[in-house]
């Protein structure tokens, strides 16, 4: 069995699914509305499979209202991804801070050498 985070990243790896999530970020939509932008290039069963992947990864929830199948984003799943990524954001920020400090010392040394030569 795959862990939730792996399922989430696998679902996010596909550009069609990311486009569907982008569409849902602007508000809830039913399956037929989500399918419209993709119907020229893919079948409705293929679109349904993409939605199933998103649902299995807990990125969306799909409900039933009469003949409609409204979908909406599940913010909890995105919070899990954001929490996981936070540790790497902190790593890169610290790395950039160290690089910035190093570059300032190199720049200061170069300026010192230039000023020393002019005298």
Phi and psi restraints in degrees (value plus and minus 20) as a CYANA .aco file:
   2 UNK   PHI    -104.3   -64.3
   2 UNK   PSI     121.7   161.7
   3 UNK   PHI     -93.7   -53.7
   3 UNK   PSI     142.1   182.1
   4 UNK   PHI     -79.8   -39.8
   4 UNK   PSI     -61.5   -21.5
   5 UNK   PHI     -84.6   -44.6
   5 UNK   PSI     -59.4   -19.4
   6 UNK   PHI     -84.5   -44.5
   6 UNK   PSI     -62.3   -22.3
   7 UNK   PHI     -82.4   -42.4
   7 UNK   PSI     -60.2   -20.2
   8 UNK   PHI     -83.3   -43.3
   8 UNK   PSI     -69.4   -29.4
   9 UNK   PHI     -85.9   -45.9
   9 UNK   PSI     -55.1   -15.1
  10 UNK   PHI     -83.9   -43.9
  10 UNK   PSI     -60.5   -20.5
  11 UNK   PHI     -86.7   -46.7
  11 UNK   PSI     -59.1   -19.1
  12 UNK   PHI     -93.6   -53.6
  12 UNK   PSI     -34.4     5.6
  13 UNK   PHI     -89.8   -49.8
  13 UNK   PSI     -38.7     1.3
  14 UNK   PHI    -116.7   -76.7
  14 UNK   PSI     109.1   149.1
  15 UNK   PHI     -84.6   -44.6
  15 UNK   PSI     -50.9   -10.9
  16 UNK   PHI     -85.7   -45.7
  16 UNK   PSI     -63.9   -23.9
  17 UNK   PHI     -86.9   -46.9
  17 UNK   PSI     -58.0   -18.0
  18 UNK   PHI     -83.6   -43.6
  18 UNK   PSI     -57.4   -17.4
  19 UNK   PHI     -85.4   -45.4
  19 UNK   PSI     -58.2   -18.2
  20 UNK   PHI     -85.0   -45.0
  20 UNK   PSI     -61.6   -21.6
  21 UNK   PHI     -84.8   -44.8
  21 UNK   PSI     -58.6   -18.6
  22 UNK   PHI     -81.4   -41.4
  22 UNK   PSI     -62.7   -22.7
  23 UNK   PHI     -81.9   -41.9
  23 UNK   PSI     -62.0   -22.0
  24 UNK   PHI     -91.1   -51.1
  24 UNK   PSI     -42.4    -2.4
  25 UNK   PHI     -86.5   -46.5
  25 UNK   PSI     -38.8     1.2
  26 UNK   PHI    -110.2   -70.2
  26 UNK   PSI     -22.6    17.4
  27 UNK   PHI     121.0   161.0
  27 UNK   PSI     141.7   181.7
  28 UNK   PHI     -79.8   -39.8
  28 UNK   PSI     130.6   170.6
  29 UNK   PHI    -169.7  -129.7
  29 UNK   PSI     131.4   171.4
  30 UNK   PHI    -106.5   -66.5
  30 UNK   PSI     148.5   188.5
  31 UNK   PHI     -77.4   -37.4
  31 UNK   PSI     -62.2   -22.2
  32 UNK   PHI     -85.4   -45.4
  32 UNK   PSI     -56.2   -16.2
  33 UNK   PHI     -86.6   -46.6
  33 UNK   PSI     -60.6   -20.6
  34 UNK   PHI     -85.7   -45.7
  34 UNK   PSI     -51.8   -11.8
  35 UNK   PHI     -96.7   -56.7
  35 UNK   PSI     -49.7    -9.7
  36 UNK   PHI     -67.1   -27.1
  36 UNK   PSI     -70.3   -30.3
  37 UNK   PHI     -85.5   -45.5
  37 UNK   PSI     -34.4     5.6
  38 UNK   PHI    -130.0   -90.0
  38 UNK   PSI     -26.9    13.1
  39 UNK   PHI     -85.6   -45.6
  39 UNK   PSI     -43.6    -3.6
  40 UNK   PHI     -91.0   -51.0
  40 UNK   PSI     -49.8    -9.8
  41 UNK   PHI    -128.7   -88.7
  41 UNK   PSI     -32.6     7.4
  42 UNK   PHI    -167.7  -127.7
  42 UNK   PSI     138.5   178.5
  43 UNK   PHI    -100.3   -60.3
  43 UNK   PSI     141.9   181.9
  44 UNK   PHI     -82.6   -42.6
  44 UNK   PSI     -59.8   -19.8
  45 UNK   PHI     -80.7   -40.7
  45 UNK   PSI     -56.0   -16.0
  46 UNK   PHI     -86.1   -46.1
  46 UNK   PSI     -60.5   -20.5
  47 UNK   PHI     -83.5   -43.5
  47 UNK   PSI     -62.1   -22.1
  48 UNK   PHI     -80.3   -40.3
  48 UNK   PSI     -59.3   -19.3
  49 UNK   PHI     -84.8   -44.8
  49 UNK   PSI     -60.2   -20.2
  50 UNK   PHI     -80.1   -40.1
  50 UNK   PSI     -63.4   -23.4
  51 UNK   PHI     -85.3   -45.3
  51 UNK   PSI     -55.5   -15.5
  52 UNK   PHI     -84.6   -44.6
  52 UNK   PSI     -59.2   -19.2
  53 UNK   PHI     -82.6   -42.6
  53 UNK   PSI     -64.6   -24.6
  54 UNK   PHI     -83.8   -43.8
  54 UNK   PSI     -58.0   -18.0
  55 UNK   PHI     -89.8   -49.8
  55 UNK   PSI     -62.2   -22.2
  56 UNK   PHI     -84.3   -44.3
  56 UNK   PSI     -53.8   -13.8
  57 UNK   PHI     -99.6   -59.6
  57 UNK   PSI     -20.4    19.6
  58 UNK   PHI      47.0    87.0
  58 UNK   PSI      -2.0    38.0
  59 UNK   PHI     -98.2   -58.2
  59 UNK   PSI     -45.6    -5.6
  60 UNK   PHI    -153.3  -113.3
  60 UNK   PSI     139.4   179.4
  61 UNK   PHI    -140.8  -100.8
  61 UNK   PSI     122.8   162.8
  62 UNK   PHI    -144.9  -104.9
  62 UNK   PSI     109.7   149.7
  63 UNK   PHI    -138.3   -98.3
  63 UNK   PSI     159.8   199.8
  64 UNK   PHI    -146.4  -106.4
  64 UNK   PSI     104.6   144.6
  65 UNK   PHI    -151.6  -111.6
  65 UNK   PSI      80.1   120.1
  66 UNK   PHI      34.7    74.7
  66 UNK   PSI    -142.1  -102.1
  67 UNK   PHI    -107.3   -67.3
  67 UNK   PSI     -23.6    16.4
  68 UNK   PHI    -111.8   -71.8
  68 UNK   PSI     131.5   171.5
  69 UNK   PHI    -145.2  -105.2
  69 UNK   PSI      58.0    98.0
  70 UNK   PHI     -86.1   -46.1
  70 UNK   PSI     120.0   160.0
  71 UNK   PHI    -140.5  -100.5
  71 UNK   PSI     127.0   167.0
  72 UNK   PHI    -168.2  -128.2
  72 UNK   PSI     138.3   178.3
  73 UNK   PHI     -89.2   -49.2
  73 UNK   PSI     126.6   166.6
  74 UNK   PHI    -126.0   -86.0
  74 UNK   PSI      82.2   122.2
  75 UNK   PHI     -84.0   -44.0
  75 UNK   PSI     -47.1    -7.1
  76 UNK   PHI     -80.8   -40.8
  76 UNK   PSI     -61.1   -21.1
  77 UNK   PHI     -85.5   -45.5
  77 UNK   PSI     -57.3   -17.3
  78 UNK   PHI     -90.7   -50.7
  78 UNK   PSI     -51.8   -11.8
  79 UNK   PHI     -85.4   -45.4
  79 UNK   PSI     -59.4   -19.4
  80 UNK   PHI     -79.3   -39.3
  80 UNK   PSI     -63.7   -23.7
  81 UNK   PHI     -85.7   -45.7
  81 UNK   PSI     -65.7   -25.7
  82 UNK   PHI     -81.0   -41.0
  82 UNK   PSI     -61.2   -21.2
  83 UNK   PHI     -83.1   -43.1
  83 UNK   PSI     -62.6   -22.6
  84 UNK   PHI     -84.5   -44.5
  84 UNK   PSI     -61.3   -21.3
  85 UNK   PHI     -93.8   -53.8
  85 UNK   PSI     -42.3    -2.3
  86 UNK   PHI     -77.4   -37.4
  86 UNK   PSI     -60.6   -20.6
  87 UNK   PHI     -82.2   -42.2
  87 UNK   PSI     -54.2   -14.2
  88 UNK   PHI     -97.0   -57.0
  88 UNK   PSI     -53.0   -13.0
  89 UNK   PHI     -82.2   -42.2
  89 UNK   PSI     -64.4   -24.4
  90 UNK   PHI     -83.5   -43.5
  90 UNK   PSI     -60.4   -20.4
  91 UNK   PHI     -78.4   -38.4
  91 UNK   PSI     -69.2   -29.2
  92 UNK   PHI     -87.7   -47.7
  92 UNK   PSI     -56.9   -16.9
  93 UNK   PHI     -82.4   -42.4
  93 UNK   PSI     -63.9   -23.9
  94 UNK   PHI     -83.5   -43.5
  94 UNK   PSI     -59.9   -19.9
  95 UNK   PHI     -83.7   -43.7
  95 UNK   PSI     -63.1   -23.1
  96 UNK   PHI     -87.4   -47.4
  96 UNK   PSI     -55.8   -15.8
  97 UNK   PHI     -83.4   -43.4
  97 UNK   PSI     -62.4   -22.4
  98 UNK   PHI     -85.2   -45.2
  98 UNK   PSI     -61.1   -21.1
  99 UNK   PHI     -83.1   -43.1
  99 UNK   PSI     -62.7   -22.7
 100 UNK   PHI     -80.6   -40.6
 100 UNK   PSI     -65.2   -25.2
 101 UNK   PHI     -82.0   -42.0
 101 UNK   PSI     -62.4   -22.4
 102 UNK   PHI     -82.9   -42.9
 102 UNK   PSI     -66.0   -26.0
 103 UNK   PHI     -82.5   -42.5
 103 UNK   PSI     -54.7   -14.7
 104 UNK   PHI     -85.1   -45.1
 104 UNK   PSI     -59.3   -19.3
 105 UNK   PHI     -88.4   -48.4
 105 UNK   PSI     -59.8   -19.8
 106 UNK   PHI     -84.5   -44.5
 106 UNK   PSI     -64.5   -24.5
 107 UNK   PHI     -82.7   -42.7
 107 UNK   PSI     -62.2   -22.2
 108 UNK   PHI     -83.7   -43.7
 108 UNK   PSI     -60.0   -20.0
 109 UNK   PHI     -84.7   -44.7
 109 UNK   PSI     -61.7   -21.7
 110 UNK   PHI     -83.5   -43.5
 110 UNK   PSI     -62.3   -22.3
 111 UNK   PHI     -84.3   -44.3
 111 UNK   PSI     -58.5   -18.5
 112 UNK   PHI     -83.9   -43.9
 112 UNK   PSI     -61.0   -21.0
 113 UNK   PHI     -86.5   -46.5
 113 UNK   PSI     -61.5   -21.5
 114 UNK   PHI     -83.5   -43.5
 114 UNK   PSI     -65.0   -25.0
 115 UNK   PHI     -85.1   -45.1
 115 UNK   PSI     -55.3   -15.3
 116 UNK   PHI     -88.0   -48.0
 116 UNK   PSI     -54.5   -14.5
 117 UNK   PHI     -92.8   -52.8
 117 UNK   PSI     -51.9   -11.9
 118 UNK   PHI     -89.3   -49.3
 118 UNK   PSI     -46.8    -6.8
